[in-house]
Amino acid sequence: MTQVADPGPAGYRAVATLYNALMTGLVLSLVSRRGAEVAREFVFRHFRQQHLGKFLPGLKKLGLDRLPHAVACALYHYHSNALGGVKTEYHRESDRKAWVRYPPPRWIWRGTAICAIPREVNEAMLHGWHGHNGVSLGNPRLGFVCTGQTVNGDPGLEGYYYEYDQPLGESERVRFSKDGRMPHVDANDLPKLETATWPPERLHKTYRSYAMEYIRTFMPVLAEQLGSIAAIGEIARTARLIGLHYFEETHALVGGGDFAAYLGNMLAAQGEGVALEGNVVDQQGWRLMRGIAFPHAPARHAALEAWAELWRGALAAYDRRLTLSMDVAGDKIRWTVS
């Protein structure tokens, strides 16, 4: 077998595109099949889980942990999202009030998906993450005021962190107001990221990792919410549809070729160890879900089967006469196109 080389920036972009679509598609599936309330709860849990794992370490890593809390939070969202390829803006009004804005197009509700996201599902992101920043910082007076949402037809998701004079109750940590808009900022006046000098390869790899992290989080979160069987079913169905719909775009990005070559390139682009021989692709380990705890081996295998539907959907778009089998032995995964 021949080791598959890392395909570089185009491959990273393909993986980021696919997983961005899978995350958005899962939310849309929940909205259409289980209702807005289930989708809202999922988005809330998902972003709260990400917040608990990433906010405080990220704040320190970005060198923001010694700034006034409102300013640190707005800058955190500005920097961390920009690192993932998401458009963001920032404005410091005072030590106690700082704005963050996500102009369209919204990364998470890519393309026409924006038309199908209920307001309460979008707001769940803010309750899950933005509204918990003060709690994590040990500052009960810090809250977030949302002044615009793209899903409502506003020119971007925006709002400001504000440090009040008194502690806030749980329901007060995120407020919604039509009073005020973030002041216009010139792009040249925004804080400059270290990424401005990064080579394209490093930038695209960061975008890829940003998208992959959403997938790593949503599997265990949805399993806890719906139960493993129902969650795996929803993820598998969505994954197949995304594979069908995005094969052509991602196939072109990784240079074409037959399906085994495509699969090998996509797996290598997400950081897996991959070897290829004819129609057989060997994958060593599952880097995508490394570090994610599964309660037992059958749960891990079920998650693998759901993820495999992404590639089976892609294969059906490539040639509907072919099948893709997956055999797991220890840490080794063998894919066979026949």
C-alpha positions as CSV (number, residue, x, y, z in Angstrom):
1,M,0.0,0.0,0.0
2,T,1.0,3.6,-0.7
3,Q,0.8,6.3,2.0
4,V,-1.5,9.1,1.0
5,A,0.2,12.5,1.2
6,D,-1.5,15.5,2.9
7,P,-3.2,17.3,0.0
8,G,-2.5,20.7,1.4
9,P,-4.7,23.9,1.5
10,A,-7.2,22.7,-1.1
11,G,-7.8,19.6,0.9
12,Y,-8.2,21.5,4.1
13,R,-10.8,23.8,2.4
14,A,-12.7,20.7,1.1
15,V,-12.9,19.2,4.7
16,A,-13.9,22.6,6.2
17,T,-16.6,22.9,3.5
18,L,-18.0,19.4,4.1
19,Y,-18.1,19.7,7.9
20,N,-19.5,23.2,7.9
21,A,-22.3,21.8,5.7
22,L,-22.8,18.8,8.0
23,M,-23.2,21.0,11.1
24,T,-25.7,23.3,9.4
25,G,-27.5,20.4,7.9
26,L,-27.9,18.7,11.2
27,V,-29.6,21.8,12.7
28,L,-31.9,22.0,9.7
29,S,-32.8,18.3,10.0
30,L,-33.7,18.8,13.6
31,V,-35.8,21.9,12.8
32,S,-37.7,20.1,10.0
33,R,-38.1,16.7,11.5
34,R,-38.3,17.3,15.3
35,G,-39.3,20.9,15.6
36,A,-37.7,24.2,16.5
37,E,-37.7,23.4,20.3
38,V,-35.5,20.3,19.8
39,A,-33.2,22.2,17.5
40,R,-33.0,25.1,19.9
41,E,-32.1,22.8,22.8
42,F,-29.4,21.1,20.7
43,V,-27.8,24.4,19.7
44,F,-27.8,25.6,23.3
45,R,-26.2,22.4,24.6
46,H,-23.7,22.3,21.7
47,F,-22.5,25.9,22.2
48,R,-22.5,25.6,26.0
49,Q,-20.3,22.5,25.7
50,Q,-17.9,24.3,23.4
51,H,-17.8,27.3,25.8
52,L,-17.0,25.2,28.8
53,G,-14.1,23.5,27.0
54,K,-12.6,26.4,25.1
55,F,-13.4,29.8,26.5
56,L,-11.1,30.3,29.5
57,P,-8.1,28.4,27.9
58,G,-8.7,30.4,24.7
59,L,-8.8,33.7,26.5
60,K,-5.4,33.0,28.1
61,K,-3.9,31.7,24.8
62,L,-5.0,34.8,23.0
63,G,-3.4,37.0,25.8
64,L,-6.8,38.6,26.7
65,D,-7.2,37.3,30.2
66,R,-5.9,40.5,31.9
67,L,-8.2,42.9,30.0
68,P,-11.5,44.4,31.4
69,H,-14.0,41.6,31.1
70,A,-16.4,43.2,28.6
71,V,-13.5,44.0,26.3
72,A,-11.8,40.6,26.7
73,C,-15.0,38.8,25.8
74,A,-15.7,40.9,22.6
75,L,-12.1,40.5,21.5
76,Y,-12.2,36.8,22.2
77,H,-15.1,36.4,19.8
78,Y,-13.4,38.7,17.3
79,H,-10.1,36.8,17.3
80,S,-11.3,33.2,17.7
81,N,-13.9,33.4,15.0
82,A,-11.6,35.2,12.6
83,L,-9.0,32.4,13.1
84,G,-11.7,30.0,11.9
85,G,-12.4,32.0,8.8
86,V,-15.6,33.7,10.1
87,K,-16.1,37.4,9.3
88,T,-16.1,39.5,12.5
89,E,-15.9,43.1,13.7
90,Y,-15.1,44.6,17.0
91,H,-15.5,48.0,18.7
92,R,-14.4,49.1,22.2
93,E,-16.8,51.7,23.6
94,S,-15.4,51.7,27.1
95,D,-13.9,49.3,29.7
96,R,-17.5,48.2,30.6
97,K,-19.0,48.1,27.1
98,A,-17.5,46.4,24.0
99,W,-19.2,45.3,20.7
100,V,-18.8,42.3,18.5
101,R,-20.4,41.9,15.1
102,Y,-20.7,39.0,12.6
103,P,-21.5,40.4,9.2
104,P,-23.2,38.4,6.5
105,P,-22.7,35.8,5.2
106,R,-23.0,33.9,8.4
107,W,-20.5,31.0,8.5
108,I,-22.8,28.6,10.4
109,W,-26.0,29.2,8.4
110,R,-24.2,29.0,5.0
111,G,-26.1,29.8,1.8
112,T,-29.9,29.4,1.7
113,A,-29.9,27.7,5.2
114,I,-30.3,31.2,6.7
115,C,-33.9,31.2,5.4
116,A,-34.9,28.2,7.5
117,I,-33.3,29.0,10.9
118,P,-35.9,30.0,13.5
119,R,-35.1,33.0,15.6
120,E,-35.0,31.0,18.8
121,V,-32.6,28.5,17.3
122,N,-30.2,31.3,16.5
123,E,-30.6,32.9,19.9
124,A,-29.7,29.6,21.5
125,M,-26.1,30.1,20.5
126,L,-26.0,33.3,22.5
127,H,-27.6,31.8,25.5
128,G,-25.2,28.8,25.3
129,W,-22.0,30.8,24.9
130,H,-22.2,34.6,25.2
131,G,-24.5,34.6,28.2
132,H,-22.2,32.3,30.2
133,N,-19.0,34.3,29.8
134,G,-19.6,36.3,33.0
135,V,-20.3,33.0,34.9
136,S,-17.0,31.5,33.7
137,L,-15.1,34.6,34.6
138,G,-16.6,34.8,38.1
139,N,-18.2,38.1,37.2
140,P,-22.0,38.0,37.8
141,R,-22.5,41.5,36.6
142,L,-21.4,40.8,33.0
143,G,-24.1,40.3,30.3
144,F,-24.6,40.4,26.6
145,V,-27.1,42.6,24.7
146,C,-28.0,41.4,21.2
147,T,-29.1,44.3,19.0
148,G,-29.4,42.5,15.6
149,Q,-29.8,39.0,14.1
150,T,-29.2,38.1,10.5
151,V,-32.0,35.5,10.6
152,N,-34.4,38.4,11.4
153,G,-33.2,40.3,8.3
154,D,-30.8,42.5,10.2
155,P,-27.4,43.3,8.5
156,G,-25.5,40.9,10.7
157,L,-25.5,39.3,14.2
158,E,-24.3,41.9,16.6
159,G,-24.4,43.0,20.2
160,Y,-22.3,44.2,23.1
161,Y,-20.9,42.9,26.4
162,Y,-21.8,45.2,29.2
163,E,-20.8,45.2,32.9
164,Y,-23.8,46.2,35.0
165,D,-23.8,47.7,38.5
166,Q,-25.6,44.7,40.0
167,P,-25.5,40.9,39.6
168,L,-27.6,39.4,36.8
169,G,-30.0,36.6,37.1
170,E,-29.8,33.7,34.7
171,S,-32.5,35.1,32.4
172,E,-30.9,38.5,32.4
173,R,-27.5,37.4,31.1
174,V,-28.6,37.7,27.4
175,R,-31.0,40.5,26.5
176,F,-32.4,41.5,23.1
177,S,-32.9,45.1,22.1
178,K,-33.5,47.1,18.9
179,D,-32.0,50.2,20.5
180,G,-28.6,50.9,19.1
181,R,-26.3,49.5,16.4
182,M,-22.6,48.8,16.6
183,P,-20.8,51.9,15.3
184,H,-19.3,51.6,11.9
185,V,-15.6,50.5,12.0
186,D,-13.1,50.8,9.3
187,A,-11.4,47.5,8.5
188,N,-8.0,49.2,8.7
189,D,-8.8,50.2,12.3
190,L,-9.6,46.7,13.6
191,P,-7.1,44.9,15.7
192,K,-4.6,43.0,13.6
193,L,-4.4,39.3,14.0
194,E,-1.2,37.3,13.9
195,T,-2.8,35.4,11.1
196,A,-2.3,38.3,8.8
197,T,1.2,37.0,8.2
198,W,0.4,33.3,8.2
199,P,1.0,31.4,5.0
200,P,-2.2,30.1,3.2
201,E,-1.5,26.5,4.2
202,R,-1.6,27.3,7.9
203,L,-4.7,29.5,7.5
204,H,-6.6,26.8,5.7
205,K,-5.5,24.2,8.2
206,T,-6.9,26.4,11.0
207,Y,-10.2,26.8,9.1
208,R,-10.4,23.0,8.8
209,S,-9.8,22.4,12.5
210,Y,-12.5,25.0,13.3
211,A,-15.1,23.1,11.3
212,M,-14.0,19.7,12.6
213,E,-14.4,20.8,16.2
214,Y,-18.1,21.3,15.6
215,I,-18.4,17.7,14.5
216,R,-16.4,16.5,17.5
217,T,-18.8,18.2,19.8
218,F,-22.2,17.5,18.2
219,M,-22.0,13.7,18.3
220,P,-21.9,13.3,22.1
221,V,-24.2,16.4,22.7
222,L,-27.0,15.0,20.5
223,A,-26.6,11.5,21.9
224,E,-27.1,12.9,25.5
225,Q,-30.1,14.9,24.3
226,L,-32.0,12.4,22.2
227,G,-30.5,9.1,23.3
228,S,-27.8,7.3,21.2
229,I,-30.0,5.4,18.8
230,A,-32.1,8.5,17.8
231,A,-29.1,10.7,17.6
232,I,-27.1,8.3,15.4
233,G,-30.1,8.0,13.1
234,E,-30.4,11.8,12.7
235,I,-26.7,12.2,12.1
236,A,-26.5,9.3,9.6
237,R,-29.4,10.6,7.6
238,T,-28.0,14.1,7.5
239,A,-24.4,12.9,6.7
240,R,-25.7,10.9,3.7
241,L,-27.5,13.9,2.3
242,I,-24.4,16.2,2.7
243,G,-22.2,13.6,1.1
244,L,-24.5,13.4,-1.9
245,H,-24.8,17.2,-2.2
246,Y,-21.2,18.2,-1.6
247,F,-19.3,15.4,-3.4
248,E,-18.8,17.3,-6.7
249,E,-17.5,20.4,-5.0
250,T,-15.1,18.6,-2.6
251,H,-14.0,16.2,-5.3
252,A,-12.9,19.1,-7.5
253,L,-11.0,20.7,-4.6
254,V,-8.9,17.6,-3.9
255,G,-8.0,17.1,-7.5
256,G,-10.5,14.6,-8.9
257,G,-9.6,11.0,-9.5
258,D,-11.5,7.8,-8.7
259,F,-13.5,7.5,-5.5
260,A,-10.9,5.6,-3.5
261,A,-8.4,8.4,-4.3
262,Y,-11.0,11.0,-3.3
263,L,-11.7,9.3,0.0
264,G,-8.0,8.8,0.7
265,N,-7.3,12.5,0.0
266,M,-10.2,13.7,2.2
267,L,-9.2,11.5,5.1
268,A,-5.6,12.6,4.8
269,A,-6.7,16.3,4.7
270,Q,-8.4,15.9,8.0
271,G,-5.2,14.5,9.5
272,E,-5.8,10.8,9.4
273,G,-3.0,8.3,8.6
274,V,-4.1,6.8,5.3
275,A,-2.7,4.2,2.8
276,L,-4.2,3.4,-0.6
277,E,-4.1,0.4,-2.9
278,G,-6.5,0.1,-5.8
279,N,-10.1,0.3,-4.4
280,V,-9.0,-0.2,-0.8
281,V,-8.3,2.6,1.7
282,D,-6.7,1.9,5.1
283,Q,-7.2,4.4,7.8
284,Q,-5.1,4.2,11.0
285,G,-7.2,5.5,14.0
286,W,-9.9,8.1,13.9
287,R,-8.3,11.5,14.5
288,L,-11.6,13.3,14.0
289,M,-13.0,11.9,17.3
290,R,-9.7,11.4,19.2
291,G,-10.2,12.3,22.8
292,I,-14.0,11.9,22.7
293,A,-15.2,9.5,25.3
294,F,-17.7,6.8,24.1
295,P,-19.5,4.9,26.9
296,H,-18.8,1.6,25.2
297,A,-17.4,0.0,22.0
298,P,-20.9,-0.4,20.3
299,A,-21.5,3.4,20.8
300,R,-18.2,4.2,19.0
301,H,-19.0,1.8,16.2
302,A,-22.5,3.3,15.8
303,A,-20.9,6.8,15.6
304,L,-18.5,5.4,13.0
305,E,-21.4,4.0,11.0
306,A,-23.1,7.4,11.0
307,W,-20.0,9.2,9.9
308,A,-19.5,6.5,7.1
309,E,-22.8,7.6,5.6
310,L,-21.1,10.9,4.7
311,W,-18.8,8.9,2.4
312,R,-21.5,6.5,1.2
313,G,-23.6,9.5,0.1
314,A,-20.5,10.9,-1.7
315,L,-20.0,7.5,-3.4
316,A,-23.6,7.4,-4.6
317,A,-23.1,10.8,-6.2
318,Y,-19.9,9.6,-7.9
319,D,-21.4,6.3,-9.2
320,R,-24.6,5.0,-7.8
321,R,-23.8,1.4,-8.9
322,L,-20.9,1.1,-6.4
323,T,-20.9,0.3,-2.7
324,L,-18.6,1.3,0.2
325,S,-17.9,-1.2,3.0
326,M,-16.2,-0.4,6.3
327,D,-14.4,-3.0,8.3
328,V,-13.0,-2.1,11.8
329,A,-10.2,-4.1,13.5
330,G,-8.9,-2.4,16.6
331,D,-7.7,1.1,15.6
332,K,-7.6,0.2,11.9
333,I,-10.5,1.1,9.5
334,R,-10.6,-0.5,6.1
335,W,-12.8,1.1,3.3
336,T,-13.5,-1.0,0.2
337,V,-15.1,0.3,-2.9
338,S,-16.8,-2.4,-4.9
